[in-house]
C-alpha cells in the first residue's frame, strides 16, 4: 500500500510540474491606447521571455506551476511587474504601460526571497548594465562606486576593490551569478577579475548578509546577475565599443545568444587595453597600464519542470603596479606590461539549476574556480616571477523554497566549500599551502500580514576547518612555521520587517548578526607583502557583528525620497596595524590584531521630476560613515563622506531618437581627517562631470551613443582609498569616454 501511495504521489508531482501553463495578452500605451511593439516580457526566476509583436501581442509557453514575477519593460515607459500564479491553465494579461517619469520598484534576486524592492526587509541597490556602461570608468568594478554607500579602494584604474559602508576586502562578498568569488581578496592590491560581459544588472546589499551567503558577507554583497536568455526562436547579440581619452584605452566586446525550443546558449568576448593614466596635474602615473581579455560561454535547457544552465568564464589580466621599484624603471608612457605587473588568470565553471514542483522550488548551484595569481618583477629582481599562487575552489549551494500559503513561505538551505591554495616555484609565498573546508545549514521564513507588513526571521550554522602544513614563511628559505589546524563554528541570525503606510510609503527595519572567519593570510603571514613586513596571528577568533538598519522610503509619480541609517558593532574586528619593530633592513613590521569596533552612518537621497517640466530630473544623495575601534583610534580604509548632485534633461521619444539625455553632475568629497594608524589624512575635493547620449532607431535597428566626461576641471586630488597616495601619485585627471552599443538580431 505504501509503495502504491509513493508511486501515486510521484506521478502527481510530475504531472503538476509538466502542466501546460502559458501567459499571453496585448500591451498598449496607457494614454493613447496604441499598441506597443518591442516590449520586453521577462519571467525573472526562469530568465526566459519574449518581445511583443507589431500589434502589441505577446505569448510565453511552457511555464511550470507556481508563483513567478513577470516584468514588462520598454524604453521610455515605466516597468510593470506582476506576480502571477500559474496553476495548469493559460493566463491572459493585458498591460497598459505609462510613459516613464521616475522608475518604480524592480524585482531582485539577491535578497532573502526573490521579490520586488518594496518587499525586501533590507534595501537592495540595482544598476542596469546599460547604466554601468555609461559611466566613464575603464574598469567595470570601479563604475559601481556611483552607488551611494559604495566606494572603491584603488591602485590605479585597473585595480579596484569594493567598500560597502566602510567594510572591505574579506568583509564584502562578491558573487558572480550568485556564486562567491574566490580571489585572494585579503589584500587591497588584489582586484576581482570580473567585467560586464554577460551581466544583466548588478544588485548590491548594504549590510550583513551572512545568513544567506555565509562568511565574508559582514559588510554586504555585490551580485553580478546574468542577463536573461534569448527569447524563444531568436538569435540576438550586442556589439559595443568604448574609448577613454585619459588612458587612450579601448574596450571592445561582442556577445551573441540564442534560444531554440528551450535550448539556450550564449558566447561573448571582451578586450580592454589602457595606457598609463594622466593625473590631474598633467603628469603621467607610470606603470598604471593594464590589459584584460575575457571569454564567456553558456548553454542550457529551460523547460516546464525548470531550468538547467552551465556557464564558463575565463579572464586574463595584466595589471601594472606603480610601486617604487617600477617607478625607478618605467620612464615612458606605454601600453604593454613589461616589468612589475600582476599576471592573473581566472577560470570559473558554474552549474545553475532550478526545479519547480508545485509549491516547492529547488535551487541547486555548483561551481569550480581556478584562480592563478602571479607577480612578475623585472630583470633586476632575483627571479622574474616572484609570486605564483593557485587557488582552487569548489562550492555548492542547495536551497528549497516552499509556499505554505499565499502569505507564508520559507526556505531551507545547505552550503559548502572545499578550497586549496598551492604555491608554485616562485620564491615568495605570500600565503602558504593550505586546505579549507566549509559546511553550513540555514533557514528563513516570511509571513505577509496583508498588504501592510512583512516579517522575516532566520538562523544559520557554519563550520570551517582550516589545515596549514609545516611551511617556510615569506620566502622559500624563510622561517619554518609549525602545522596549523583550526576549527571555527558560528551561529548567525536575522529578523526584519517592512511596514507599508501606503502603496508608496514604507519603513524597513532589519537586525542581523554576521560573521567572518579569519583568512589564511591573517592566520599565517610572516614575510614581505608589498612594501610591508606582515605577521599573522594563529589564534585569531571569529569576527562577529550585530547591525541594526532602519530605512524610510517614499515613492510617488514625480518624486522618490529615501533615507537609511545603520549601527554596526563588530566584536573581534580583525585589523592590520604597524608596530615599533622593524626587520634588519629597517622595514617596519605590521601585525594582525583584534578589537571591538563600531561603524555608524547612512545614506539619504532624493529624485525630483517636476510635473510641469517633464524633461527635467534632479537628483541628490549624501553618504556618511564614521568608524573607530572601541579601544581608541580609527579603522583603516574608511571612505570620506560624499555629497552628489545631478541635473539631467531627458526626452523619452522624439521621431527616430529615444531616451536622449544631457546631464551635469558634481561630487563634493569631504576631507577625511579620521585616518587609521598607518594612514594620513586626506583633503576634500570637488569634481565636475557631464554626459550626453541617445538611442537612435533606424527601421528596426537601435544604436546607442553616449559621451561621458569625469573630472571636467582636471582637478588635482587624492582619494583617501587610493593606495597610490603612498608613492605621491594623484588620481586620474580629465577623462572623456565615447560609448557605442549596437544590439542586433540574426533570427527573430
C-alpha positions as CSV (number, residue, x, y, z in Angstrom):
1,X,0.0,0.0,0.0
2,X,2.9,2.4,0.9
3,X,4.5,1.7,-2.5
4,X,1.3,2.5,-4.4
5,X,0.9,5.7,-2.5
6,X,4.5,6.7,-3.2
7,X,4.0,5.9,-6.9
8,X,0.8,7.9,-7.0
9,X,2.4,10.9,-5.2
10,X,5.4,10.9,-7.6
11,X,3.2,10.8,-10.7
12,X,1.0,13.6,-9.2
13,X,4.1,15.8,-8.7
14,X,5.4,15.0,-12.2
15,X,2.0,15.9,-13.8
16,X,1.9,19.2,-11.9
17,X,5.5,20.0,-12.9
18,X,4.6,19.4,-16.6
19,X,1.3,21.3,-16.5
20,X,0.7,23.4,-19.7
21,X,1.0,26.9,-18.5
22,X,1.2,30.0,-20.7
23,X,0.7,33.7,-20.5
24,X,-0.4,36.0,-23.3
25,X,-2.0,39.3,-23.9
26,X,-1.7,42.7,-25.6
27,X,0.4,45.7,-24.4
28,X,-0.7,49.3,-25.1
29,X,0.1,52.8,-24.3
30,X,-1.9,53.8,-21.2
31,X,-2.5,57.3,-22.7
32,X,-3.4,56.9,-26.3
33,X,-4.2,53.1,-26.2
34,X,-1.9,52.4,-29.2
35,X,-0.2,49.1,-29.4
36,X,3.4,48.9,-28.2
37,X,5.7,46.7,-30.3
38,X,9.1,45.6,-29.0
39,X,8.2,45.5,-25.3
40,X,10.4,43.0,-23.3
41,X,8.5,40.5,-21.2
42,X,10.7,38.5,-18.7
43,X,9.8,35.8,-16.2
44,X,12.6,36.7,-13.7
45,X,13.2,33.4,-11.9
46,X,13.2,31.4,-15.2
47,X,15.3,34.0,-17.1
48,X,13.0,33.5,-20.1
49,X,10.9,36.0,-22.0
50,X,9.7,37.3,-25.3
51,X,9.0,40.6,-27.2
52,X,5.6,42.0,-28.2
53,X,4.9,42.0,-31.9
54,X,3.8,44.9,-34.1
55,X,0.3,44.6,-32.8
56,X,1.5,44.6,-29.2
57,X,0.7,40.9,-28.7
58,X,2.9,38.5,-26.7
59,X,2.9,34.9,-25.6
60,X,5.2,32.7,-23.4
61,X,4.6,29.0,-23.2
62,X,5.9,26.0,-21.2
63,X,5.8,27.7,-17.8
64,X,5.9,25.5,-14.7
65,X,3.4,25.7,-11.9
66,X,4.0,28.2,-9.2
67,X,4.2,31.9,-8.5
68,X,6.5,34.0,-10.6
69,X,7.2,37.7,-11.2
70,X,6.6,38.8,-14.8
71,X,8.2,42.1,-15.8
72,X,7.1,44.3,-18.7
73,X,9.7,46.9,-19.8
74,X,10.0,49.2,-22.7
75,X,12.3,52.2,-23.4
76,X,10.6,55.4,-22.3
77,X,8.0,53.7,-20.2
78,X,7.7,52.7,-16.6
79,X,8.4,49.0,-15.9
80,X,5.5,46.9,-14.6
81,X,5.9,43.8,-12.5
82,X,3.1,41.4,-11.9
83,X,3.0,38.4,-9.5
84,X,1.3,35.6,-11.5
85,X,0.2,32.3,-10.0
86,X,0.4,29.6,-12.7
87,X,-1.8,26.5,-11.9
88,X,-2.1,24.5,-15.1
89,X,-4.2,26.7,-17.3
90,X,-3.5,29.6,-19.8
91,X,-3.5,33.2,-18.4
92,X,-4.4,36.3,-20.4
93,X,-2.9,39.5,-19.1
94,X,-3.3,42.8,-21.0
95,X,-0.9,45.5,-19.9
96,X,-1.1,49.3,-20.2
97,X,2.3,51.0,-19.8
98,X,2.7,54.6,-18.7
99,X,5.4,56.9,-20.0
100,X,8.3,56.8,-17.6
101,X,8.7,59.6,-15.1
102,X,10.6,58.0,-12.3
103,X,11.5,54.3,-12.4
104,X,9.4,52.2,-10.0
105,X,10.3,49.2,-7.9
106,X,12.2,46.3,-9.5
107,X,12.4,42.6,-9.0
108,X,15.6,41.5,-7.2
109,X,17.1,38.0,-6.7
110,X,19.9,38.7,-4.2
111,X,17.6,39.2,-1.1
112,X,16.3,36.5,1.2
113,X,13.5,35.8,-1.2
114,X,13.0,36.8,-4.9
115,X,10.6,39.7,-4.9
116,X,10.1,43.3,-5.6
117,X,12.1,46.1,-3.9
118,X,9.3,47.0,-1.7
119,X,9.0,43.5,-0.2
120,X,12.6,43.3,0.9
121,X,13.5,43.8,4.6
122,X,16.9,45.1,3.5
123,X,17.4,47.8,0.9
124,X,19.0,46.5,-2.3
125,X,20.5,48.9,-4.9
126,X,20.5,47.9,-8.5
127,X,22.5,49.0,-11.5
128,X,21.4,48.0,-15.0
129,X,24.3,47.1,-17.3
130,X,23.4,50.0,-19.7
131,X,23.8,52.4,-16.8
132,X,27.2,50.9,-15.9
133,X,28.4,51.3,-19.5
134,X,27.6,55.0,-19.4
135,X,30.0,55.6,-16.5
136,X,33.3,56.9,-17.7
137,X,35.5,54.3,-16.0
138,X,37.9,52.0,-17.7
139,X,37.1,49.1,-15.4
140,X,33.7,47.6,-14.6
141,X,34.3,47.3,-10.9
142,X,35.2,51.0,-10.5
143,X,31.9,52.0,-12.0
144,X,30.0,50.5,-9.0
145,X,31.2,53.4,-6.9
146,X,28.4,55.5,-8.3
147,X,26.0,53.8,-5.8
148,X,25.7,55.8,-2.5
149,X,27.4,53.9,0.3
150,X,29.7,52.1,-2.1
151,X,33.3,53.1,-2.6
152,X,36.4,51.7,-4.2
153,X,39.9,51.0,-2.9
154,X,42.1,51.6,-6.0
155,X,45.7,51.2,-7.2
156,X,45.0,53.0,-10.4
157,X,42.0,52.5,-12.8
158,X,42.7,48.8,-13.3
159,X,42.8,47.7,-9.7
160,X,39.6,48.2,-7.7
161,X,38.3,46.6,-4.6
162,X,34.8,47.4,-3.3
163,X,33.9,49.1,0.0
164,X,30.4,48.9,1.4
165,X,29.6,51.2,4.3
166,X,33.2,51.2,5.4
167,X,33.9,47.5,5.2
168,X,36.0,45.9,2.5
169,X,38.4,43.1,1.5
170,X,37.3,39.8,3.2
171,X,34.3,41.6,4.8
172,X,32.5,42.1,1.5
173,X,31.3,39.2,-0.7
174,X,31.3,39.5,-4.4
175,X,29.0,37.0,-6.3
176,X,29.2,36.1,-9.9
177,X,25.8,34.8,-10.9
178,X,25.2,34.0,-7.2
179,X,28.5,32.2,-6.8
180,X,31.0,33.6,-4.2
181,X,34.2,34.7,-5.9
182,X,37.5,33.3,-4.5
183,X,40.0,35.9,-5.4
184,X,42.7,36.2,-2.7
185,X,40.6,39.1,-1.5
186,X,42.6,39.6,1.7
187,X,44.6,42.4,0.2
188,X,43.7,45.8,-1.3
189,X,46.1,45.0,-4.2
190,X,44.1,42.0,-5.3
191,X,41.2,43.1,-7.6
192,X,38.3,40.9,-8.5
193,X,38.6,39.5,-12.1
194,X,35.2,40.5,-13.3
195,X,33.8,42.5,-16.2
196,X,30.3,43.4,-17.6
197,X,30.3,40.8,-20.2
198,X,27.1,38.7,-20.0
199,X,25.9,40.6,-16.9
200,X,22.3,41.9,-17.0
201,X,22.5,44.0,-13.8
202,X,24.3,44.4,-10.5
203,X,22.4,44.1,-7.2
204,X,24.1,45.4,-4.0
205,X,23.1,44.6,-0.4
206,X,24.4,47.2,2.0
207,X,24.6,45.4,5.3
208,X,25.1,41.9,6.8
209,X,24.0,39.0,4.6
210,X,25.8,36.1,6.3
211,X,22.5,34.3,6.8
212,X,22.1,33.9,3.1
213,X,25.7,33.7,1.9
214,X,28.0,32.8,4.9
215,X,31.4,34.0,6.0
216,X,32.5,37.3,4.4
217,X,29.2,39.0,4.0
218,X,29.7,41.1,7.1
219,X,29.6,44.4,5.2
220,X,27.4,43.5,2.3
221,X,27.1,41.7,-1.0
222,X,27.6,42.6,-4.7
223,X,25.9,40.2,-7.0
224,X,26.5,40.2,-10.8
225,X,23.2,38.9,-12.2
226,X,23.3,37.1,-15.5
227,X,21.4,38.7,-18.4
228,X,18.2,36.9,-19.4
229,X,18.3,34.1,-22.1
230,X,17.4,35.0,-25.6
231,X,13.7,34.8,-26.4
232,X,12.3,31.7,-27.9
233,X,13.3,31.1,-31.6
234,X,15.7,34.0,-31.7
235,X,19.4,34.7,-32.2
236,X,20.5,38.1,-31.0
237,X,23.6,39.9,-29.8
238,X,25.2,43.2,-28.8
239,X,28.4,44.8,-30.1
240,X,29.9,47.6,-28.1
241,X,33.0,49.9,-28.1
242,X,34.3,52.4,-25.5
243,X,37.2,54.8,-25.9
244,X,38.8,56.6,-22.9
245,X,40.8,59.8,-23.6
246,X,42.8,59.8,-20.4
247,X,44.3,56.3,-20.8
248,X,44.0,56.1,-24.6
249,X,42.1,53.0,-23.7
250,X,39.7,50.9,-25.8
251,X,37.1,48.4,-24.5
252,X,35.6,46.2,-27.2
253,X,33.1,43.5,-26.7
254,X,30.8,41.2,-28.7
255,X,28.0,39.0,-27.3
256,X,25.6,36.6,-29.1
257,X,22.9,34.3,-27.7
258,X,20.1,32.1,-28.9
259,X,17.1,30.0,-27.9
260,X,15.7,27.1,-29.8
261,X,12.8,25.2,-28.2
262,X,14.2,25.8,-24.7
263,X,17.8,25.1,-25.6
264,X,19.6,28.3,-24.8
265,X,23.2,29.3,-25.5
266,X,25.5,32.3,-25.4
267,X,29.0,33.4,-26.1
268,X,31.0,36.6,-25.7
269,X,34.4,38.1,-25.6
270,X,35.9,41.4,-24.4
271,X,39.2,43.1,-24.7
272,X,40.2,46.1,-22.5
273,X,43.6,47.8,-23.1
274,X,44.8,51.0,-21.4
275,X,48.0,53.0,-21.2
276,X,49.3,54.7,-18.1
277,X,46.8,57.3,-16.9
278,X,47.4,61.1,-16.6
279,X,47.0,62.7,-13.2
280,X,45.1,65.9,-12.6
281,X,48.5,67.8,-12.6
282,X,49.2,66.5,-16.1
283,X,51.9,64.2,-15.1
284,X,51.9,60.5,-16.1
285,X,51.2,57.9,-13.5
286,X,53.8,55.4,-14.8
287,X,53.1,51.7,-14.9
288,X,49.4,52.0,-14.1
289,X,48.7,50.5,-17.6
290,X,46.5,47.4,-17.7
291,X,45.3,44.8,-20.3
292,X,42.5,42.3,-19.8
293,X,40.8,39.7,-22.0
294,X,37.8,37.6,-21.2
295,X,35.7,34.9,-22.8
296,X,32.3,33.7,-21.6
297,X,30.2,30.7,-22.8
298,X,26.9,29.3,-21.6
299,X,24.4,26.6,-22.6
300,X,21.4,25.0,-21.0
301,X,17.8,23.9,-21.1
302,X,14.8,25.8,-19.9
303,X,11.8,23.5,-19.7
304,X,8.4,23.3,-17.9
305,X,10.0,21.5,-15.0
306,X,12.8,24.0,-14.5
307,X,16.0,25.5,-15.9
308,X,19.4,23.9,-16.1
309,X,22.3,26.1,-17.3
310,X,26.1,25.9,-17.3
311,X,28.4,29.0,-17.5
312,X,32.1,29.2,-18.3
313,X,34.0,32.4,-17.6
314,X,37.7,33.0,-18.5
315,X,39.6,36.2,-17.6
316,X,43.2,37.0,-18.2
317,X,44.5,40.3,-16.8
318,X,47.9,42.0,-16.7
319,X,47.8,44.9,-14.2
320,X,50.8,47.3,-13.9
321,X,51.9,48.1,-10.4
322,X,53.1,51.7,-9.6
323,X,55.4,50.6,-6.8
324,X,58.8,52.3,-6.1
325,X,61.0,49.6,-8.0
326,X,58.7,50.0,-11.1
327,X,58.7,53.8,-10.9
328,X,62.6,53.7,-10.9
329,X,62.5,51.8,-14.2
330,X,59.5,52.9,-16.2
331,X,60.1,56.4,-17.6
332,X,57.9,56.3,-20.8
333,X,54.2,56.0,-21.2
334,X,53.1,52.8,-22.7
335,X,50.5,50.0,-23.0
336,X,52.5,46.8,-22.8
337,X,53.2,45.2,-19.4
338,X,56.9,44.6,-19.2
339,X,58.0,45.0,-15.6
340,X,56.3,44.9,-12.2
341,X,52.8,43.7,-13.0
342,X,50.3,41.2,-11.8
343,X,49.7,38.4,-14.2
344,X,46.3,37.0,-13.3
345,X,44.2,34.2,-14.7
346,X,40.8,33.1,-13.5
347,X,38.5,30.3,-14.8
348,X,35.0,29.7,-13.4
349,X,32.5,27.0,-14.2
350,X,29.0,27.3,-12.8
351,X,26.1,24.9,-12.9
352,X,22.9,26.7,-12.0
353,X,19.7,24.6,-11.8
354,X,16.1,25.4,-10.8
355,X,13.4,22.7,-10.3
356,X,9.8,23.6,-9.9
357,X,7.4,21.1,-8.3
358,X,4.2,22.9,-7.5
359,X,4.6,24.9,-4.3
360,X,8.2,23.6,-3.9
361,X,11.1,25.4,-5.7
362,X,14.6,23.9,-5.5
363,X,17.8,25.7,-6.4
364,X,21.0,23.6,-6.9
365,X,24.1,25.6,-7.7
366,X,27.6,24.1,-8.1
367,X,30.9,25.8,-9.2
368,X,34.6,25.3,-9.7
369,X,37.0,28.2,-9.8
370,X,40.7,28.1,-10.6
371,X,42.5,31.4,-9.8
372,X,46.2,31.8,-10.6
373,X,47.9,34.9,-9.3
374,X,51.5,35.7,-10.4
375,X,53.7,38.7,-9.7
376,X,56.2,39.5,-12.4
377,X,59.3,41.5,-11.3
378,X,62.0,42.9,-13.5
379,X,65.5,41.9,-14.8
380,X,66.8,43.4,-11.6
381,X,64.8,41.1,-9.2
382,X,66.4,37.8,-8.1
383,X,64.0,36.0,-10.4
384,X,61.5,37.3,-12.9
385,X,58.4,35.6,-11.4
386,X,58.3,36.5,-7.7
387,X,54.9,35.0,-6.7
388,X,52.9,32.1,-8.2
389,X,49.8,31.0,-6.2
390,X,46.9,28.9,-7.4
391,X,43.6,28.9,-5.6
392,X,41.2,26.1,-6.4
393,X,37.6,26.4,-5.0
394,X,34.6,24.0,-5.3
395,X,31.3,25.3,-3.9
396,X,27.8,24.0,-3.7
397,X,24.5,25.6,-2.6
398,X,21.2,23.8,-2.3
399,X,18.1,25.8,-1.4
400,X,14.4,24.8,-1.4
401,X,11.6,27.3,-1.0
402,X,8.1,26.1,0.0
403,X,4.9,28.2,-0.2
404,X,2.7,27.1,2.7
405,X,0.1,29.6,1.7
406,X,-0.3,32.8,-0.3
407,X,1.1,34.7,2.7
408,X,3.6,32.3,4.2
409,X,6.8,30.8,2.8
410,X,10.1,29.5,4.0
411,X,13.4,28.1,2.7
412,X,15.9,25.6,3.9
413,X,19.5,25.6,2.5
414,X,22.8,23.8,2.6
415,X,26.1,25.4,1.5
416,X,29.6,24.2,1.4
417,X,33.1,24.9,0.0
418,X,36.3,23.0,-0.5
419,X,39.4,25.2,-1.2
420,X,43.1,24.6,-1.7
421,X,45.9,27.1,-2.1
422,X,49.2,25.9,-3.6
423,X,52.4,27.8,-4.3
424,X,54.4,27.3,-7.4
425,X,58.2,27.5,-7.9
426,X,58.3,31.3,-7.3
427,X,60.2,32.1,-4.2
428,X,57.8,34.4,-2.3
429,X,54.9,32.6,-0.6
430,X,52.5,35.4,0.4
431,X,50.3,32.8,2.0
432,X,51.3,29.1,2.5
433,X,49.8,26.0,1.0
434,X,46.5,25.4,2.8
435,X,43.3,23.4,2.8
436,X,39.9,24.9,3.8
437,X,36.5,23.3,4.1
438,X,33.2,24.9,4.9
439,X,29.7,23.5,5.7
440,X,26.6,25.4,6.7
441,X,22.8,24.9,7.1
442,X,20.4,27.9,7.1
443,X,16.7,28.6,7.1
444,X,14.4,31.6,7.0
445,X,10.6,32.2,6.9
446,X,8.5,35.1,5.7
447,X,4.9,36.0,6.5
448,X,2.8,38.7,4.9
449,X,0.3,40.4,7.2
450,X,-2.0,41.5,4.4
451,X,-0.8,44.4,2.3
452,X,0.6,46.4,5.3
453,X,3.5,44.4,6.8
454,X,6.0,41.6,6.1
455,X,8.0,39.8,8.8
456,X,11.2,37.7,8.1
457,X,13.3,35.7,10.5
458,X,16.1,33.2,10.1
459,X,19.1,31.4,11.6
460,X,22.3,29.8,10.2
461,X,25.0,27.5,11.5
462,X,28.5,27.4,9.9
463,X,31.5,25.2,10.4
464,X,35.0,25.9,8.9
465,X,38.0,23.6,9.0
466,X,41.5,25.1,8.2
467,X,44.7,23.0,7.8
468,X,48.1,24.5,7.0
469,X,51.0,22.1,7.0
470,X,54.5,23.0,8.1
471,X,55.9,25.6,5.7
472,X,58.6,28.2,5.2
473,X,57.0,31.6,5.6
474,X,57.5,34.6,3.3
475,X,60.2,33.2,1.0
476,X,61.2,29.6,0.2
477,X,64.1,29.6,2.7
478,X,62.4,31.7,5.4
479,X,61.3,30.7,8.9
480,X,59.9,27.2,9.3
481,X,56.4,27.6,10.7
482,X,54.5,24.8,12.6
483,X,51.4,23.0,11.3
484,X,48.2,24.9,11.9
485,X,44.8,23.2,12.3
486,X,41.9,25.4,13.3
487,X,38.1,24.9,13.5
488,X,35.6,27.7,13.5
489,X,31.9,27.4,14.4
490,X,29.4,30.1,14.2
491,X,25.7,30.8,14.6
492,X,24.1,33.9,12.9
493,X,20.6,35.1,12.7
494,X,18.5,37.9,11.4
495,X,15.0,39.4,11.8
496,X,13.5,42.1,9.7
497,X,10.2,43.7,8.8
498,X,8.7,46.0,6.2
499,X,5.7,48.2,7.1
500,X,3.7,49.8,4.4
501,X,2.0,53.0,5.5
502,X,0.6,53.2,2.0
503,X,1.3,51.8,-1.5
504,X,4.1,54.4,-1.9
505,X,5.4,54.8,1.6
506,X,7.3,52.2,3.7
507,X,9.5,51.7,6.6
508,X,12.2,48.9,6.8
509,X,13.9,47.6,9.9
510,X,16.5,44.8,10.0
511,X,18.5,43.4,12.9
512,X,21.2,40.9,11.8
513,X,24.3,39.2,13.0
514,X,27.0,38.2,10.6
515,X,30.5,36.7,10.9
516,X,33.8,36.2,9.2
517,X,36.3,33.5,10.0
518,X,40.0,34.6,9.8
519,X,41.5,34.1,6.4
520,X,44.8,32.2,5.7
521,X,46.8,35.4,5.4
522,X,45.6,36.7,8.8
523,X,46.4,33.4,10.5
524,X,49.8,32.6,8.9
525,X,51.6,35.5,7.2
526,X,55.2,36.1,8.2
527,X,57.1,38.0,5.4
528,X,57.1,40.8,3.0
529,X,53.8,41.8,1.3
530,X,54.3,44.8,-1.0
531,X,56.4,47.3,0.9
532,X,55.4,46.0,4.4
533,X,56.6,43.0,6.5
534,X,53.3,41.4,7.8
535,X,52.9,38.9,10.6
536,X,49.7,36.9,11.2
537,X,48.2,35.6,14.4
538,X,47.4,31.9,14.6
539,X,44.9,32.2,17.4
540,X,42.6,34.8,15.9
541,X,38.9,34.3,16.7
542,X,35.8,34.7,14.5
543,X,34.8,38.2,13.8
544,X,31.2,38.7,14.8
545,X,28.9,41.7,14.2
546,X,25.5,42.8,15.1
547,X,24.0,45.5,12.8
548,X,20.7,47.4,13.0
549,X,19.4,49.0,9.8
550,X,16.5,51.4,9.5
551,X,15.2,52.8,6.2
552,X,12.3,55.1,5.2
553,X,11.1,55.2,1.5
554,X,8.6,57.4,-0.3
555,X,7.8,56.8,-4.0
556,X,5.3,58.9,-6.0
557,X,4.9,59.5,-9.7
558,X,7.2,62.5,-9.6
559,X,9.4,62.1,-6.5
560,X,11.4,59.5,-4.7
561,X,12.9,60.0,-1.3
562,X,14.9,57.5,0.8
563,X,16.8,57.8,4.0
564,X,18.6,54.9,5.8
565,X,20.8,54.6,8.8
566,X,22.8,51.8,10.4
567,X,24.8,51.0,13.5
568,X,27.3,48.1,13.2
569,X,29.0,46.7,16.3
570,X,31.8,44.3,15.5
571,X,33.3,42.1,18.1
572,X,36.9,40.8,17.5
573,X,37.3,43.1,14.4
574,X,40.4,41.9,12.6
575,X,42.8,44.6,11.5
576,X,46.4,45.2,10.5
577,X,48.5,47.9,12.1
578,X,52.1,49.0,12.3
579,X,54.3,48.2,15.3
580,X,57.5,49.8,16.7
581,X,59.5,46.8,15.5
582,X,61.5,46.5,12.2
583,X,63.3,43.8,10.4
584,X,67.1,44.0,9.7
585,X,66.9,46.4,6.7
586,X,64.7,48.8,8.7
587,X,61.3,47.8,7.1
588,X,58.5,48.3,9.6
589,X,56.6,45.2,10.9
590,X,52.8,45.2,10.7
591,X,50.8,42.7,12.8
592,X,47.3,41.4,12.7
593,X,45.2,42.0,15.8
594,X,41.6,42.1,17.1
595,X,39.5,44.6,19.0
596,X,35.8,45.5,19.4
597,X,34.9,48.2,16.9
598,X,31.8,50.1,15.6
599,X,30.6,51.8,12.5
600,X,27.7,54.1,12.0
601,X,26.3,56.1,9.2
602,X,23.8,56.1,6.4
603,X,22.6,57.5,3.1
604,X,19.9,60.0,2.1
605,X,18.7,60.5,-1.5
606,X,16.1,62.4,-3.4
607,X,14.9,62.3,-7.1
608,X,12.5,65.0,-8.3
609,X,10.8,65.2,-11.6
610,X,8.7,68.4,-11.7
611,X,5.2,67.9,-13.1
612,X,5.3,70.9,-15.3
613,X,8.8,70.2,-16.7
614,X,8.6,66.6,-18.0
615,X,12.1,66.7,-19.4
616,X,13.9,67.7,-16.1
617,X,15.3,65.3,-13.5
618,X,17.0,66.5,-10.3
619,X,18.9,64.1,-8.0
620,X,20.9,64.5,-4.9
621,X,22.4,62.0,-2.4
622,X,24.7,62.1,0.6
623,X,26.6,59.2,2.2
624,X,28.1,59.4,5.8
625,X,30.3,56.9,7.6
626,X,32.1,57.0,10.9
627,X,34.2,54.1,12.1
628,X,36.6,53.5,15.0
629,X,37.9,51.0,17.4
630,X,36.3,50.9,20.9
631,X,39.8,51.0,22.4
632,X,40.6,54.2,20.5
633,X,41.8,55.0,17.0
634,X,40.0,54.9,13.7
635,X,39.5,51.9,11.4
636,X,41.6,51.8,8.1
637,X,40.2,52.1,4.6
638,X,37.2,54.2,5.6
639,X,35.9,56.4,2.7
640,X,35.3,60.1,3.2
641,X,31.7,61.4,3.4
642,X,30.4,62.3,-0.1
643,X,27.7,64.6,-1.5
644,X,26.4,64.1,-5.1
645,X,24.2,66.4,-7.2
646,X,22.9,65.7,-10.7
647,X,20.7,67.6,-13.2
648,X,19.5,65.7,-16.2
649,X,17.4,66.7,-19.2
650,X,15.8,63.7,-20.8
651,X,13.4,63.2,-23.7
652,X,12.0,59.7,-23.9
653,X,10.9,59.7,-27.6
654,X,11.2,62.2,-30.5
655,X,11.0,61.0,-34.1
656,X,13.8,58.4,-34.5
657,X,15.5,59.4,-31.2
658,X,14.8,57.6,-28.0
659,X,15.9,58.1,-24.4
660,X,18.1,61.2,-25.3
661,X,19.7,62.9,-22.3
662,X,22.1,65.6,-21.2
663,X,23.3,65.6,-17.7
664,X,25.7,67.5,-15.4
665,X,26.7,66.2,-12.0
666,X,29.2,67.1,-9.3
667,X,30.7,65.4,-6.3
668,X,31.9,67.1,-3.2
669,X,34.1,64.7,-1.2
670,X,34.7,65.9,2.3
671,X,38.1,65.8,4.0
672,X,38.9,62.5,5.7
673,X,40.7,63.5,8.9
674,X,39.9,60.3,10.8
675,X,42.9,58.3,9.5
676,X,44.0,55.0,10.9
677,X,47.4,54.3,12.4
678,X,49.2,53.8,9.1
679,X,47.2,56.3,7.1
680,X,47.5,60.0,6.5
681,X,44.5,62.5,6.4
682,X,43.2,63.4,3.0
683,X,41.9,66.9,2.0
684,X,38.4,67.2,0.4
685,X,37.9,67.9,-3.2
686,X,35.2,68.9,-5.8
687,X,34.7,67.1,-9.2
688,X,32.5,68.2,-12.1
689,X,31.2,65.6,-14.5
690,X,28.9,65.7,-17.6
691,X,27.4,63.4,-20.2
692,X,25.2,63.3,-23.3
693,X,23.6,60.3,-25.1
694,X,20.8,58.9,-27.2
695,X,19.3,55.8,-28.6
696,X,18.8,56.1,-32.4
697,X,16.3,53.8,-34.1
698,X,16.7,53.3,-37.9
699,X,14.0,50.9,-39.1
700,X,14.2,48.1,-36.6
701,X,17.8,48.7,-35.7
702,X,18.8,50.6,-32.5
703,X,22.1,52.4,-32.0
704,X,23.1,53.7,-28.5
705,X,25.6,56.6,-28.3
706,X,26.9,58.5,-25.3
707,X,29.8,60.8,-24.4
708,X,30.7,60.9,-20.7
709,X,33.3,63.1,-19.0
710,X,34.7,62.9,-15.5
711,X,36.8,65.5,-13.7
712,X,36.0,68.1,-16.3
713,X,38.0,70.7,-14.4
714,X,41.1,68.4,-14.4
715,X,41.3,68.7,-10.6
716,X,44.4,67.5,-8.9
717,X,43.2,65.4,-6.0
718,X,43.9,62.2,-4.0
719,X,41.1,59.9,-2.9
720,X,41.5,58.6,0.7
721,X,41.1,55.0,-0.6
722,X,43.8,55.3,-3.2
723,X,46.8,53.2,-2.3
724,X,48.9,55.3,-4.7
725,X,48.9,58.0,-2.1
726,X,51.9,56.2,-0.5
727,X,54.0,57.0,-3.6
728,X,52.7,60.5,-4.2
729,X,50.5,59.8,-7.2
730,X,47.3,61.7,-7.7
731,X,44.0,60.3,-9.1
732,X,43.1,60.4,-12.7
733,X,42.6,63.8,-14.4
734,X,40.0,64.7,-17.0
735,X,38.7,61.7,-18.8
736,X,36.2,61.7,-21.7
737,X,34.7,58.4,-22.9
738,X,32.8,57.6,-26.1
739,X,30.4,54.7,-25.8
740,X,28.7,52.9,-28.6
741,X,26.3,49.9,-28.2
742,X,24.7,48.2,-31.2
743,X,22.1,45.4,-30.4
744,X,21.4,43.2,-33.4
745,X,19.2,40.2,-34.3
746,X,20.2,37.4,-36.7
747,X,16.9,35.4,-36.3
748,X,13.6,36.7,-34.9
